[in-house]
């Protein structure tokens, strides 16, 4: 702000101000999680290069090819390798160097690794409707139980990412005759903050209705503004700060274990995946599922639809075995 004021008043170098402001906007172009991932990945690349006595920035085509080969032989997933390539590319572009990742050699190595290792991703299991019912049924009838109940039900019904779920404020909610309107201020697919409106319908069963559960939480917690989801200490007191996105995964794992599921198979994303998969199993259209999940890519949401529709009109069930 000071530099801008100086230029307006005839002081300072306008090119320097533009440069600094440009850097600020560049920093805002990617989410914090993406920047953290790139930094972590490139740090690993730097450490490997130092151990091998080669330059990491700029890196040669051969260096990147050998690095990817080392990762593949070390058992890393192809999805991890793809992300590392992106991190190396971003670092070189930011530093003004030509990126070695665009070379034919690097692209061929990565393609060969994908062909040999495959690209199947073993993601976390989706939480299905019956799982959600079981998980909320064993929650205690206290403040913490009320919070976790709405966390699970709202996260599932809204197909929210865990970061989206904990970002909600009371001001983002509007109760209507038909259900709940939720304004999502920003998301992974809406980095420019245009906002997304989601509808959460009343549930058929009062004990698993996300709208009623939310009303109970607001009433018992006495939260009237600010962060919707907050920590509850061991004395049953609500803390002022916003709940972390990691807490969503912990709640999911804890309740999965409570109903006899393997907690290692589940995480925060299981809520989002579960809604899409359960909806597909019940014949919900592709368009309706995408409206709720916010997926921009048909390819991504069809992964859930294929899984949910696996036994719908299945040929093996119709041959009389």
N, C-alpha and C positions, 0 to 999 in steps of 0.2 A: 504493500500500500504506500509505503514511504517513497519508493522509487517512482511509482506512478505519479504521486503528488509532485515530486521534483521535476519530472518531465513536463507536466502540465504547467508548472510555474517557470519553465525555461531552464531548469537545471538538470544535469544528468544526461546520460547517453541513451537515446530512445531505443537503439538496437540492443543494448544490454537489457533493458526492461522487457522488450519483446522476447528475448532469449530466455530470461528467467520465467516469464509467464508461460512460455511455450513448454518449458520443462515441467511446470506445475500441471499443465493440462495433460502432458504425456503421462505423468504419474497417475492421473485419474483415469487413464484409458483402460486400465485393467484392474480387476478386483484385487483386494488385499491378499486373498487366498492364492490367487494366481501368481502374484508377485512373490509371495513367500515360497511357493512351490518352485518357481524358476530360480530363485536365489539358492534354495537348498540343492537343487539339481546341479546348478553350475558350480557350487562349492565342491560337490563330489567330483566333478570333472577336473577342477583345479587341483585337488588333492591327488588324483590319479596321475595327472600330467606331471606334477612335481615329483612324485615317486618314480616316474619313468624318465625324468630329466628332459621333458619336451615342453614346448610353449603351449599354454592354454588359450592365450589371447594375444595375437591371432593364432589359431590352431591350424595345422595343416590337414589336408584331406585324409592323409594316411593316419594321422593321430586320431581323428574322429572315428574312422573305420575300425581301427584297432580297439578303441574304447568300447564301441558297440559290440564288437566280437567278444571282448572280455565280459561284458555284462550278460550277453546271451549264454556264454559258456558257464557263467556263474549262477544260472538259474533264474535270472530276472525275466519278468513277463514282457511280452512285446509292447504292451500298453505303456510300461515304464520306459522302455527304450524310445518309443515315439515321443514321450514327454521330454526325455533328456535331449533329444535332437532339437525340439522346439526351444528348450532353454539355451542350448549352445547357439542356436541361430539368433535368438533375441539378444543375447549378450554381444555377439559380433556386430549386429546391426546397430545396437545402441552405442557401441564404441566406434562406429564408422568404418568397420572392416567388412570386406566381402565375406559372406558366410560360407564356410566349407560344406555345410550340410546340404546345399543345393547341387553339389557335384554328382555326376553319374555314379562315381565309385561309392559314395556314402548311400545314395538312394538304392543302389543295387545290393549293397550289403544288408541294408534294412529289409529290403524285399525278400532276400534269401532267408533271413532269420525268420520273417513272418511265415514263409512257406514251410520251413522246417519245424518251427515250434508251434505254428498255428496262432490264431488271434482270438480264440475263445476266452471270454472273461468269466472267471468264477466269482460273481458278485455275491453279496449277502442275500439270504433268502427273503422273499416277500412275506409280510405278515398278512395272512388272509383274514376275512371277516370273522370266522369262527375263532381264530387266534385272539383277535382284538376283544371279542366278547369274553373269552376266558381270562385274558390278562387284566381287564378292568374289574372283573367280578371278584378278584382276590385282593383288590386294593383296600386299605383300611379306610374307615369312614372318619377321616380327620383332615386337617388342612393340607398336609402333604399328599394324602391320598386323593383329595379333590383336585389338586394341581396336576398330579400325574395322570389322573383320569382324563382331564380335558386335554392335556398334552398329547396323549395317545389318540384320543378320539378325533380331535381337531386336526392333528398331524396326518391321520389316516384319511379322513373325509375330504380334507383340502389338498391332499397329495403334496404337502409342503416339503420343501427341503428343510433340513434342520436349522440352517442359518436363517431361512425365511420365517420359520416358526418363532424363534426366539427374538426376531426383530420386531414383532408385532407390538403395537401400543394399543391401549384402550381406545384411543382416538381413531384407530383404524377399523373399529367395529361398528356395525349398525344392525340392530335387531329389527326385523320386519315380520309381517304376518306369515310370510312364506319360509322364513328361515333367517340366516345370518349373512350379511354382506361384509366381506373382508377386503380392505384395500391394502394391497401389497405394494409398499412404496418403492422397493427396489429388489431385484432378484438376479440370479446368475444370467438369465437370458434378457434382462432389462437393466443393463449397467448404466443407461442414461437416465434412469429414474422416471420414465414416463408413467409408471404405475399400472397395476393390474388389479382388476376387481374379480373376486371369487365368491361364488355362492355356496353356502353350506346349508343343505336342507335339514329339516327336522327329521330325526330318526324314527323308525317304526316302533322301536322299543325304548321306553323312557330311560332305562338303565344304561343304554348305550347311545343315547342321543347326544351328539356333540354340542348342539345348541343349548340344551338344558344343562349339560355338564359345565359349559362356559358360564351360564347364568349363576349356577351354584358357586363356582369358583370366585366370581366377582363379588357375590354376596358375602361369602364366608371370609374372603381375604380383605374385603373393604377397599380394594384397589379401585380407584376412580379415574386415574390418569397415569400416563407414563407406561413403562414396560409391563406387558401383560403377564409374562412368566418371570418369576423371581425365585431366589433361593429361600428355603424354609430351614431355619436352624434346628438344632436338636431340642430346643425348648418350644418349638412350634411357633416361632416368631418369623414373620416375613421380613426379608432383607430388602433394602432399597435398590440394589443393583440388578441389572438384567441377567437372566439365566444364560449361561454359556451354551453354545451349540453342542459341546461335548456332553453336557448333562443330558441332552435328548437321547443320545446313544446309550448312556448309562441306564436311563429309565427303561428303555426298550430291552436291553440285555437283562436287567434285573427282573422285569416282569415276564420275559420269555422263560427264564430259569424257574420262576415261581409256578409256572403252569407245565413244567416238564419238558420244555424245549431246550435245545443246546444253545446257550447264549452266544457262543462263538459264531453261530450261523446268522446272527441278526445284528443290525446296527440302526442308526437313525434313518438311513435310506430305505430300510425295510418297510416303513410306513408308506412312503411315496410309491414304492414298487408294489406294495400290497394292494393299494387302491386301484392301480392300473390293471393288475393281474386279476383281482376279484371282479372288477367291472367287466373285463373281457370274458371271464367265465360266465357272466350273467347276460352276455349278449349285448352289452352297451356298445354303441357305435364308436368307431375310431375317432371321429370328429369330437364327440362328447368327452371321450377320455382325454384327448389333447387339450380341450378347453379347460379341463380341471387341472391337469398336470402342468400346463403351460409349455409343453414341448413344442418347439418350432420345427423339429425334424420328424417327419413321418417314420423314418428309418429307426430312430431311437425308440419311439413309443411302440412300434411293431414288435420289438423284442419282448415286451411285456404281453402284448396281445397274443403272440404265438404261444407263449408259455401258458397263458390263461385259457386259450382255445385248444390246447393240446388234445383234450379228450372230448371236445365237441364234434359230433359227427365223425368220430374216429373209425377208420376202416377196420381196425382189428377187433372192434366191438360189434361189428355188423356181419361177421362171416360165420357165426354160429359155433365158435369154439366153446 
